[in-house]
């Protein structure tokens, strides 16, 4: 008789924002234009919800406060579907562009709005563009003071827009004492040749052929013997979104590459691995117990 193999459950996360709010397009679309643009986040997020429902998978949705204000019914649908509601800040402003006081106000406001709209406690936070790193570790104390229990705001890689390559690859307490303060849960990376390579989702998942992403996740789980977070955006499942004119080739590749293949690849990823809400996967690390 062959023994069944139990797959470790990883944390599936979704960063809910409009296509025109991403960092790569910030030089081309001013914040003042947002309310005049045709929004697509509700339709694309419903596509995500339907995909997860087909696979009976629950995830953590890091939602912008701006999205919650403009689409309260969408936030309520996320909660009603059994997913975890978490904060992605108010308007996708990088932490590196805010003072501690500004960041605290932003983190508190987004949490208050999400809790009011969603009717549930918000415990998790993800910084815009993974903008917490070695230059602003004070941000963890701010998040702790704002009432968050965990953060997933660090990507331990080298990248021109973000990254903290010296950070631990697995969960850690920025306070230096396990169980004290907020816990940081970095996005999954693959160690090779003394460096960490991205394998935790986003544009890299669209860039790599699926066989490589699958191999990378299998390798990470074999090396670490622990779960890891994966992330994507609803706009990545929207190949018909408007094309922004005048953007550079690097931005064009980052934002539009393989959008039509994304849903199919996610379909395979959800089939090949076990996924759950962030707060459940890492319940033992949270100070007030499991969800």
DOMITOR-844544 format. One record per residue (C-alpha): residue number from 1; residue in one letter; x, y, z. Coordinates in pm, 1 decimal. Example, Ala and Ser with C-alpha at 12.3 -4.5 7.8 and 13.67 -1.06 7.14 Angstrom:
REM DOMITOR-844544
1 a 1230.0 -450.0 780.0
2 s 1367.0 -106.0 714.0
***
This chain:
REM DOMITOR-844544
1 x 0.0 0.0 0.0
2 x 140.1 342.1 -100.8
3 x 119.9 609.7 168.7
4 x -53.1 932.1 69.5
5 x 155.3 1247.7 53.6
6 x 35.2 1542.5 259.4
7 x 114.5 1874.4 89.7
8 x 218.4 2158.3 322.5
9 x -27.0 2445.6 294.2
10 x 112.8 2771.6 162.2
11 x -31.7 3121.2 202.6
12 x -212.2 3252.1 -105.0
13 x -236.6 3631.0 -113.1
14 x -401.1 3878.7 -348.9
15 x -305.6 4248.1 -365.2
16 x -627.1 4426.4 -462.9
17 x -563.0 4746.6 -656.8
18 x -661.5 4902.6 -987.5
19 x -435.9 4844.8 -1287.7
20 x -353.9 5217.3 -1294.3
21 x -237.1 5222.9 -931.2
22 x 70.2 5003.7 -968.4
23 x 415.0 5146.9 -904.8
24 x 540.0 5077.5 -1258.0
25 x 273.2 5309.5 -1402.6
26 x 306.0 5584.7 -1140.6
27 x 531.3 5802.3 -1363.6
28 x 264.6 5794.9 -1636.4
29 x -64.0 5824.4 -1443.4
30 x -105.1 6096.2 -1183.3
31 x -300.7 6023.1 -868.0
32 x -539.4 6305.9 -955.1
33 x -648.0 6108.6 -1263.2
34 x -765.6 5800.1 -1075.5
35 x -1127.1 5904.4 -1028.0
36 x -1155.2 5994.1 -1398.2
37 x -1035.3 5655.0 -1523.5
38 x -1260.1 5361.1 -1591.2
39 x -1211.2 5117.6 -1304.3
40 x -1172.2 4744.0 -1361.1
41 x -1079.0 4612.6 -1016.6
42 x -1428.6 4486.9 -929.2
43 x -1460.3 4272.9 -1243.2
44 x -1107.2 4133.7 -1219.7
45 x -1139.6 4057.6 -847.5
46 x -1461.5 3867.2 -912.5
47 x -1264.6 3663.7 -1164.7
48 x -1021.1 3579.9 -885.1
49 x -1304.0 3489.6 -645.5
50 x -1457.5 3256.1 -901.5
51 x -1120.6 3090.5 -968.9
52 x -1063.8 3028.8 -597.8
53 x -1416.8 2897.7 -555.3
54 x -1361.7 2640.8 -830.3
55 x -1060.8 2508.5 -639.6
56 x -1222.0 2551.6 -295.3
57 x -924.4 2763.4 -187.3
58 x -927.8 3043.6 69.4
59 x -681.5 3332.6 43.3
60 x -580.8 3658.7 207.5
61 x -682.6 3972.8 18.6
62 x -464.1 4277.6 88.5
63 x -703.3 4553.1 -16.2
64 x -636.7 4924.0 -66.4
65 x -850.1 5151.4 149.2
66 x -920.4 5344.5 -172.3
67 x -1070.7 5030.7 -326.9
68 x -1284.3 4968.8 -17.9
69 x -1420.8 5323.1 -37.8
70 x -1507.2 5291.4 -407.4
71 x -1623.6 4926.3 -403.3
72 x -1762.0 4838.8 -57.8
73 x -1974.4 4556.0 -198.9
74 x -1661.1 4392.8 -339.0
75 x -1495.9 4396.0 3.8
76 x -1806.4 4244.3 159.8
77 x -1807.7 3974.1 -109.7
78 x -1446.8 3885.3 -27.4
79 x -1536.5 3841.5 338.8
80 x -1860.4 3655.4 263.1
81 x -1663.6 3409.0 48.1
82 x -1456.2 3308.8 351.4
83 x -1134.2 3490.6 266.6
84 x -918.1 3692.4 503.4
85 x -937.4 4071.3 471.1
86 x -607.7 4257.9 519.8
87 x -470.7 4604.3 444.9
88 x -259.7 4724.9 153.6
89 x -256.4 5085.0 276.2
90 x -477.9 5364.7 149.1
91 x -357.2 5473.4 -195.1
92 x -56.3 5257.1 -283.2
93 x 197.2 5507.0 -152.1
94 x 535.3 5351.7 -76.4
95 x 644.3 5360.2 285.5
96 x 975.8 5506.6 168.6
97 x 782.0 5814.4 55.2
98 x 617.8 5871.6 394.4
99 x 731.0 5998.7 731.8
100 x 658.6 5778.4 1035.0
101 x 368.4 6006.5 1121.9
102 x 223.8 5991.7 769.6
103 x 264.0 5615.6 755.9
104 x 89.0 5570.6 1091.1
105 x -206.1 5781.2 976.3
106 x -224.7 5585.6 648.9
107 x -204.4 5245.3 818.9
108 x -468.4 5335.6 1076.2
109 x -706.0 5490.6 823.9
110 x -693.0 5195.8 584.7
111 x -750.1 4950.3 869.3
112 x -1045.0 5149.9 1004.4
113 x -1209.3 5171.0 661.3
114 x -1163.5 4801.7 586.7
115 x -1297.9 4695.1 925.3
116 x -1598.9 4923.1 892.5
117 x -1680.0 4806.5 540.2
118 x -1591.4 4438.9 586.3
119 x -1726.0 4396.3 937.2
120 x -1425.9 4186.0 1045.7
121 x -1099.2 4247.8 1229.3
122 x -802.1 4331.2 1005.6
123 x -481.0 4176.5 1135.1
124 x -243.3 4177.5 836.3
125 x -66.8 4447.1 634.7
126 x 131.9 4453.2 312.1
127 x 326.6 4763.1 214.8
128 x 292.7 4905.1 -133.3
129 x 567.5 4770.2 -361.5
130 x 728.0 4582.4 -69.4
131 x 861.7 4916.2 49.5
132 x 974.2 4816.2 398.5
133 x 1344.2 4735.4 417.2
134 x 1672.1 4814.9 584.4
135 x 1623.5 5190.0 525.7
136 x 1298.5 5212.7 722.3
137 x 1273.9 4938.0 986.9
138 x 1083.4 5188.1 1202.2
139 x 779.7 5092.9 992.5
140 x 739.0 4768.9 1188.9
141 x 699.1 4959.1 1515.4
142 x 444.3 5183.6 1345.3
143 x 241.7 4885.2 1225.5
144 x 256.0 4728.6 1569.8
145 x 132.9 5054.2 1721.6
146 x -147.8 5070.7 1465.1
147 x -280.0 4735.9 1585.7
148 x -160.1 4495.3 1317.4
149 x -50.8 4144.8 1414.3
150 x 158.8 4058.4 1111.1
151 x 315.3 4212.4 802.9
152 x 408.0 4062.6 465.9
153 x 597.0 4361.8 331.7
154 x 948.9 4230.6 268.0
155 x 1082.8 4065.1 -45.6
156 x 1437.6 3939.8 28.8
157 x 1571.0 3993.3 -325.0
158 x 1763.0 4250.4 -528.6
159 x 1533.3 4460.8 -747.1
160 x 1538.4 4813.2 -884.7
161 x 1203.0 4903.6 -725.2
162 x 1217.7 4713.3 -396.8
163 x 1394.5 4438.0 -206.8
164 x 1584.7 4367.0 113.6
165 x 1829.0 4091.2 16.4
166 x 1981.4 4072.3 365.5
167 x 1646.4 3997.3 530.9
168 x 1560.7 3646.1 651.2
169 x 1380.3 3429.7 398.2
170 x 1133.7 3301.3 655.0
171 x 914.7 3465.9 920.4
172 x 1096.3 3683.1 1172.6
173 x 1026.6 3928.2 1453.5
174 x 1177.9 4270.1 1374.8
175 x 1191.0 4336.4 1750.1
176 x 1454.2 4065.9 1775.0
177 x 1252.5 3872.2 2032.8
178 x 1023.3 3591.6 1918.7
179 x 662.3 3660.1 2009.9
180 x 715.5 4028.8 2083.0
181 x 576.6 4292.2 1848.1
182 x 466.0 4233.4 1494.5
183 x 586.0 3932.2 1293.4
184 x 710.4 3980.9 936.0
185 x 635.4 3704.8 684.4
186 x 841.8 3764.2 365.9
187 x 733.1 3650.5 21.9
188 x 883.7 3317.3 -80.3
189 x 1225.7 3309.8 -248.1
190 x 1451.1 3039.7 -388.4
191 x 1814.7 3031.1 -265.1
192 x 2065.0 2954.6 -540.2
193 x 2435.1 3031.6 -562.1
194 x 2440.1 3245.0 -249.8
195 x 2151.3 3466.4 -364.0
196 x 1775.9 3465.0 -326.4
197 x 1572.0 3452.4 -644.6
198 x 1205.2 3557.1 -663.7
199 x 952.0 3277.3 -694.5
200 x 667.7 3419.0 -485.6
201 x 445.7 3549.7 -762.5
202 x 369.1 3871.0 -947.4
203 x 552.0 3954.3 -1268.5
204 x 807.0 3679.8 -1211.4
205 x 531.7 3418.4 -1219.3
206 x 417.7 3557.4 -1554.2
207 x 776.3 3569.0 -1681.7
208 x 883.9 3216.6 -1590.6
209 x 742.2 2914.7 -1774.2
210 x 506.3 2730.6 -1541.9
211 x 726.7 2422.3 -1517.6
212 x 999.3 2638.4 -1361.6
213 x 760.9 2798.3 -1109.2
214 x 635.7 2454.5 -1011.9
215 x 990.1 2322.3 -973.5
216 x 1090.3 2629.7 -767.3
217 x 801.3 2581.6 -523.4
218 x 878.6 2213.1 -486.5
219 x 1243.4 2300.5 -424.6
220 x 1159.4 2568.1 -166.2
221 x 933.9 2331.8 26.3
222 x 1196.2 2058.5 22.9
223 x 1469.2 2296.9 144.6
224 x 1268.8 2488.9 401.8
225 x 1017.0 2229.2 514.8
226 x 778.9 2515.5 583.1
227 x 511.4 2713.0 394.8
228 x 566.9 3027.8 194.4
229 x 350.9 3317.9 73.6
230 x 260.0 3363.6 -293.2
231 x 102.0 3682.1 -430.5
232 x -68.2 3814.5 -741.6
233 x -298.5 4100.2 -846.1
234 x -648.1 4089.5 -995.7
235 x -532.5 4311.9 -1284.8
236 x -296.9 4029.7 -1388.0
237 x -606.2 3830.5 -1487.1
238 x -734.8 4116.9 -1703.3
239 x -567.0 4097.4 -2045.8
240 x -816.5 4343.4 -2195.3
241 x -727.3 4630.9 -1963.0
242 x -646.5 4963.6 -2136.1
243 x -289.3 5002.7 -2261.2
244 x -116.2 5310.3 -2121.9
245 x 51.2 5511.4 -2398.2
246 x 408.5 5635.5 -2391.0
247 x 549.2 5389.7 -2137.1
248 x 903.3 5251.1 -2159.6
249 x 985.1 4899.0 -2271.6
250 x 1071.4 4779.7 -1919.9
251 x 738.4 4899.3 -1781.8
252 x 555.2 4749.1 -2079.5
253 x 714.6 4409.2 -2016.5
254 x 656.6 4420.1 -1641.1
255 x 292.8 4509.6 -1663.6
256 x 161.1 4339.2 -1977.8
257 x 374.5 4027.4 -2023.6
258 x 169.8 3705.4 -2045.0
259 x -152.0 3848.7 -1902.2
260 x -351.4 3605.6 -2115.1
261 x -163.6 3311.1 -1967.1
262 x -196.7 3416.8 -1603.6
263 x -531.7 3259.5 -1517.9
264 x -432.0 2927.0 -1670.4
265 x -107.0 2923.7 -1475.9
266 x -288.3 3007.7 -1153.1
267 x -530.3 2727.0 -1226.0
268 x -236.9 2482.4 -1238.8
269 x -73.0 2632.8 -929.3
270 x -392.3 2594.9 -724.5
271 x -419.5 2235.4 -841.5
272 x -55.5 2141.5 -775.6
273 x -12.5 2287.1 -424.5
274 x -213.7 2339.9 -107.4
275 x -319.5 2698.1 -26.0
276 x -484.7 2877.0 265.7
277 x -541.7 3216.3 428.1
278 x -228.7 3378.7 566.4
279 x -357.2 3400.3 924.0
280 x -433.6 3027.1 926.2
281 x -105.5 2914.6 772.9
282 x 91.4 3118.4 1027.7
283 x -153.3 3097.1 1318.5
284 x 113.1 2960.1 1555.7
285 x 322.9 3275.2 1505.7
286 x 48.1 3520.4 1590.8
287 x 41.6 3641.6 1945.3
288 x -328.1 3591.4 2014.7
289 x -366.1 3239.6 1882.4
290 x -505.7 3080.2 1572.3
291 x -784.3 3207.5 1352.1
***
